[in-house]
Amino acid sequence: MKKNILIGVCGSIAAYKSAEIVREFKKKKWCVQVVMTEDSMQFTTPLTLAALSGRPVYSDMFEATHFQESHISISEFADIMLVAPATANIIGKIAGGICDDLLTCAVCAFKGPVVLAPAMNENMWNNRIVRGNVEKLKKFGYHFVSPEKGELASGKKGTGRLAQIAKIVSFVEKTVA
Ligand SMILES: Cc1cc2nc3c(=O)[nH]c(=O)nc-3n(C[C@H](O)[C@H](O)[C@H](O)COP(=O)(O)O)c2cc1C
């Protein structure tokens, strides 16, 4: 089952794991288009994700690309969208209907299933505004692969680690099937 997937990468310490996620879908012969937020580039590079996906990585909404009107056409390309890692910020922006970069515009314009895999500090994950945004998005049909308990970037134990990559990949496969 070959599919087209758009993978959104956000500015989380877990962003390095997006390289592994891209590889997993490429191994399955899926066509992978990566869209990075500007802040995600503090954590991983477009070069790495372009090399692994075999396609240029998009991030700048105003850059002329192979796509005409990239914020709309990249969402038409995809059968499913995965945002992994999803920051508290992107969850809040999507829940608020904010479209101020390529990734939030693409999510807003997309008619198919969207899967979000959050990763953040435990206090951020437990924040009532963040949880409210998650619940709001779930009600609108957005899918979540919840973060897991374990050692966080701070060295402390808590809930907020990006879910296991195998779990994210199989959830996406089931959701798009
Ligand atoms: C070292 C470091 C690690 C961070 N890790 C996370 C994280 O795991 N999850 C999160 O929601 N925000 C995290 N942040 C904060 C985000 O990078 C920040 O909210 C950023 O504006 C998110 O932008 P984006 O959602 O457009 O990618 C981190 C910030 C720093 C400096």
The ligand as an ORCA input file, in Angstrom:
! r2SCAN-3c Opt
* xyz 0 1
  C      16.096     23.156     23.834
  C      14.616     23.352     23.560
  C      13.805     22.274     23.490
  C      12.427     22.422     23.254
  N      11.643     21.322     23.201
  C      10.330     21.463     23.030
  C       9.498     20.317     23.007
  O       9.941     19.163     23.101
  N       8.163     20.512     22.835
  C       7.607     21.758     22.725
  O       6.384     21.855     22.608
  N       8.389     22.870     22.706
  C       9.714     22.745     22.868
  N      10.511     23.859     22.857
  C       9.903     25.173     22.602
  C       9.653     25.349     21.089
  O      10.870     25.195     20.370
  C       9.021     26.713     20.792
  O       7.729     26.774     21.353
  C       8.978     26.992     19.306
  O       8.522     28.317     19.092
  C       8.088     25.993     18.569
  O       7.960     26.391     17.213
  P       7.167     25.511     16.145
  O       5.971     24.931     16.834
  O       6.804     26.497     15.079
  O       8.115     24.489     15.617
  C      11.876     23.717     23.077
  C      12.732     24.832     23.126
  C      14.084     24.650     23.364
  C      14.979     25.863     23.411
*
